[in-house]
Structures are given as C-alpha cells and as structure tokens.
Amino acid sequence: MTATNATPLLRLDDLARWFEVSPPFLERLIERRPRRWLKAVDGVSFEIRRGETFSLVGESGCGKSTVARVVVGLYKPTRGSVAFDGVNIADPASREDKIRRRMQMIFQDPFASLNPRWRVRDIIAEPIRAHGLAASRAAIRARVDELLMQVKLTPLDGEKYPHEFSGGQRQRISIARALASNPQFLVCDEPTSALDVSVQAQILNLMKDLQRQLGLTYLFISHNLAVIYQMSDRVGVMYLGRLVEIAAAEQLFAAPRHPYTRLLLDTIPSIEMTGREREPVAGEVPNPINPPAGCGFHPRCPFANDRCRRERPELIDDGGTLAACHAVEERRLPAASGLLRAG
C-alpha cells in the first residue's frame, strides 16, 4: 500500500488528553490532597498522508481510542493541536460543517452505534439530510441504495432494522453511514474486534477496496497485530499514553526497534514453528494516574538502566524508524530478527 499524496491530511502535534480523577473538592480540602489526573494521552505527535492507512496499536488502556475521540471532536484536547488539511480543529469553534463532513468514525460495536428504532435506510440517510447533500427524497433514496450496494448489501436491506442483521452486516451498515457524507478521512476504532475471524477478513477486504475506489485516508486502531499488518502503510506503537515507535508496517514487523514493540510481536503465533525462544510480555501496564519516572516502559524492560529510570526518551530517527528508547539511541540492544515476512 502506498499513499497517493505526500502532503499530510492530518497532523497531531504534542496532543494530550487528561481526565481529572480527583476526590470531591471538600474531601481534598479537608485532607489537603492535590488534584489528580489520569494522563490517557500525554504528548502524541504524528501525521497521516492522504490516501494512506496509519494504524495505532498497543495494549488496552494505552490511549489509542482516546486519540481517535480527540481527532473526531468527541473529546477536547488538554493541550496540543489537531490540524486537518491545514486547519487546527482542536478548538470546537473552528470545526466548520465542511470539516465535520469530511471526517467520519466507525465504532467498535456496530449494534451499539446504530439506532435500533430506525430502519437502515433512515440511519444511512441521516448524514445526507444533515449536510444537505441531496435535494429531494428520490435523490436521498437513490444515494442510500448506492451506498448499500457499495458495502455489498441490497436496497431491500434498507427496509429492515439493525437487529435483523448479523454482526458483520451491521458493520457494513455502519460503514455505509460513514460514507454517506462523502468523507475523505475515516477513523476506524477497533472496527472488527467484535466480529468472528472469517467476518473480520471480509470487512477488512471491503475497507481496502473502498479505500482504493474512493481515495480514503484511514486512522486505524486495533490491538490485533495480524489485522494491523494487513491494513497498514505505517504503524504507531503506543504505550502509557505516548508513542514509542513509528515505522512503515513492513519495516516494523521485519525489524522492530523498541523493546515494547519486540515483546508485542513475540505474542504472534508462528506457523513455521521454528522453535525460536520467545519472551512473553511481562508485568502490567503502570497506573497512568501515577506513571513511573523516566521511560514509562522501564519497569517491564529487560534492557533498562539508570538513565531509563530518570530521563524520559523522545522519538529519534533510527534508520527510518522513529523510536523513543535510550537503549536504541545508545546501540545496546541486540539485533531483532524478522517476526513476520514483509510483502
């Protein structure tokens, strides 16, 4: 997969989203306790070029879904900027209707994201009516029929209700609704995690076909590394609210740099059964309310030293891969073998 245009469509710069988890004010006042913050996202920067799929991967709670919700405006950022086609949309006041129409979101649970009281035809038609994209009922109906066929359903399916469909069919309806406003950019938050494996493949193939046909750009979020490998042009690995590695998908899977990325890839079963000794992901993700000093991964990292415990690493370029790791910078990591064949 290759991006069609090198100009970034989306750029995040030092994005942060914190949630206050303080006790009630009176309790804090009596006990003299400070305010407490959960740093779900804490300084994330990346860009997505037009026509490409940029994926975020990491363990549950790493902040990847929070990034998605900030991008589409469901959360307001604590700091940082979100620039879409050169316009900073981090401030809700700057989100013009045309900007909102150009980006849509596909949610993890298709049943929860569809109104159970509406027919499918009305669900898909809602964005068309909201943005004034069709002049008459006949034009709206024709557009809905076109969208249903585009996601491999039939116009007759528009007369049914969401509960009459399987999980995979409901996700197709969600995709059709997302496409109804003619967007350029889709945020896909775990779009296949609630589906069976065989259905996952069908939905992923559909999304790739639609990307080629319509020139779509994806921010794709998943914890499934096999799905990430299939879908991505570039991948960002998140840990404890920060990006620890950014690389082209083939490069990341063939030669991961960051120790956390290596441990994640070691969880992928190998069909070749080479007998290579694997290191499972050890320990638990630290509490984001009280993260460790220095590198957030150092309590679980077999290569951590005193510098890792004191100083937080920043992303540095290492042969085309951006990695936030002192061990990578100091060249004290052993070479990583390819865990999946690229190409």
N, C-alpha and C positions, 0 to 999 in steps of 0.2 A: 504494500500500500504506500502510495506517495501523495503528499499534499499537492494540491493543484496550484497553490499560490503561496509564496514565501512570506507575504505580509500577514502579521498576526491579526486574527479576528478578535481574540480575547487575550487580555493581558492582566494578570494579577500581580500587584506589587506590595509586598510586606503585609499581606492580608492577615488580619487577626479577628477572631470572634470569641469573646469571653462571656461566660454566663455567671451571674452572681449567685452564690450558694451560701450567703451569709445567714446566720441566725437572725431572728427578728431584732429590730432596732433596740427595743427596750432591753432585751436579753444581752445584746452586745454592750449596751451602755452600762448595765449593772456589773457584768463580768469583765468589762474593759477588754473586749475581744475585737480585733480588727475585722474589716470586711474580708470575705473570702471569694475567690474567683476560680471557676473551672475554665482552664485555657484550652478550649476544644480545638481551636486553630490559633497558632501563635507565630506569625511571620512566614507566610507561604507566598512564593513568587514563581510564576511560570507563565508561558504564553502558548496559545494554540493557533497554529496557522490555518488558513482557510482550506477546507477540504480534507483535513486530517482527523484522526481519532487520537486524542490524548487521554490516557487512562490513569486513574488513581487507584492504587492497591495498597492494602495494609490490613492488619488485624482489626477486629471490631473495636470501636472506640478511638481509632487513630485520628478521626476528624475529617475523613474524606466526604461523608454525606453532609457535614456542616459546610464544607467548601461549596458543595453543589447548591445548597439552600441560600447561601450568601450570593452566589452568582446570579441566581434567578430572582433574587429580591425577597425571599421569604424571611431571611434574617438580615438585619442591618449590621455591617461590619463594625467592630470596635475600633479598628484603625486600618489604614491601608486603602488601596484603590482597586476598583474593578473597571477596566476600560474595555468597552465593547465597540469595535470598529472606530476606535479613537475617542469615544465618548465615555467619560467617567460616570458609571451608573451606580456607584456605591451609595450616592445620595438619592433616596427615592424621588426627590423633586426633579431630578434630571432624567428620570425614566419616561421618555415620551412614549406615546402609544405605538409609534412605528418601531421603537426599540423593543418594547414588550412583545410585539407581534413577531419579531424576528428571532426570538429565542423561546423555546418551549422545554418542558420537562416530562420525562417518562419515569413513573414511580415504580417502586419495588413490587407493591401488591396491586395488581390490576383491579381486583374486585373492590378493594377499599377506595380506589381512586375514581371509580365510576359511580354515578348516581343510580342507585337500584330502582328508583321510581320513574326514571326516564327511559324511553325507548332508545336504542342505539342510534337511530337516526337523529334524534334530538341532541344526544350527547355530542356527536360529531359536528352537528350544525351550530352548536353554541358559539365556538370561536369565530365562525364565519359571520354570524349575526353581530357578535360583539364588536368586531373590527370593520363591519360594513363592507365585506368582500364580495357580496353578491347583491344584485338589485331586486330580485324577485324570489318568490317561493320556488318557482320552477328552476331557477338558476341554483338556488341552495340545494334543492333535491338532486339536481344533476351532479353538483360538486360532491355531495355526500356519497352518491353511487360510485363516482370515480374513485374516491378515497377508499371505500370498502373494497373495490376490486384491486386497488393498488396494494392492499395488505393481504390479498388472497382470500377475501370473503366475497359474498354476493350481495347485490342490492336488497334481496329479500331478508337478509340478516338484519337490515336496518329496522325492521318492524318488531324485532324481539327485544327482550330485556336482558341485562347483563347476566342474571342468574341462569339463563338458558344456555350459556356457553361454557366451554372448558377454560382452564387457566390460560392455555396458550392462545385461544381465540380472544379472550378478554384482553390479553396484552396486545394483540393485533388491533383491537378496537382502540386501546389507549394510544397506540402509535398513529392510527388514523386521525384521532382527535388532535394529537400533537402536530400533525402535518396540515391540519385544516387551515391554519393561519399563514401558510406558505413560509415557514421559518427557514433561516439559514443555519441555525445553531440549536442542537438538542443536547440537553443534559440528561444522561441516562443513569439513574441511581439504582444499581443492582436490578436491571430490568428482567433478568432471567433467574434470579436466585430462588424464586418461589415456584419454579416450573420443573417438570421432570427433565432428565438429561436429554432424551430424544426431542422433546419440545424445545428445549433450550437451543439446540442446533438449528431448528427451523427458524426461530425468532432471530438468532444471530445472523443467519444467512439472509433473511429478509432485510435486516437493518443494513447489512453490507450492500445489498442490491439497491436499496433506496438511496444510500449514500452516493453510489456511482451514478444513479439516474438523476438525482436532484442536486448533486453537488453539496451535500450536507456536511457540516462540521460537528463532531461529537466530543463532548466531555463524558467519558465512560467510566463508571465507578463500579468496582467489583472486588470481592475478596477471593474469587476463583481465578487462580493463576492460569489455568488452561484457557479460560474464556478471555482473559487479558491478552494472552499470547495470540489468540486467533483474531482479535478485533483491533489491536493497537498499532499505530505508527510509532508513537512514543509513550513512555510509561514514567509516571512519577510514583515513587515508593514513599508512603507516609508512615511516620512513627511519632506518637505522642504530640500530634498537632503540627508537626513540621515535616518538610520534605527532606529525606536523607539521600535520595538518589534520583536522578532524571537521566534517561537514556533512550535511544532508539530501541524498539521492542526486541529486535533480533540481537542487538548488542548486549542488552541487559540479560537476556536469557542465556546467551552464549558465554558471557564473561562478566558476571556481576561484580561490582566493586565493594559496596558497603557490606559489612558483616551481617547486618539485619537482612539485606536482600538475599545473601547466600543462605541464611537459615530458612527464609521463606521458601526459596526454590528447592531446598533439600526436602521439603514436605511433599513435593510432587512425586507420585509413584513412577518408577522407571519400568517401562515394558521390556527393556533389554535385560533387566535383572543382572547387571554387571557385577554385583557383589560389592560395589564401592561403599565404603563406610559412610553413613550419613549422620549428621549432627542435628537432632531434633531441636525445635525452638524451645528453649528452656525458660523457666520462670514466667512471671506475669508482667503485663504492662504496668508500669508505675502509676500511682494515683495522679491524674492530671491536676488535681487541686493543689498537690504538694509535689511537683516533679523534682527529680534529682538534679543537683547542681551539675554544671558541665554538660557533657553529652547525655541526652536522655536515655540512650541505649546502654550506657556503660555498666549498669548493674547486671545485665544479661550477656555482655560481650566478652568472649574469651580473650580478646586482644586489648582490653582496656588497660591504660596505665594512669599515672598520676595526672598527666595533662588532660586526659579524657574526663577525669573526675572534677577538674577545676574549670576548664575552658570549653564553652560551647562551640562546636565546629560550624563553619559556614560552608556552603556549597563551593567546591573548587572544580575546575575542569581537569579531568584525568583521561586523556586520550579520547575526547568526545563525550565522555560520560561526566555528569556533574555529581559529585559525591560529597556529603558532609561528614567527613571522618578524618580524625587526626592520624589514624593508622594508615589510611590510604595516602595522605599527604606525606607521611614520613617513610613510605615504602617498606613497611614492616609486616605486610600481610602476605601470606603465601598465595601463589597464583591460583585462580579459581578455574576449575575445569568446566567445560560446557555442559549444562544440565539439560538443555533441550537443543536439538538441531535447529539452527536458523534456516529460514527459507522454506 
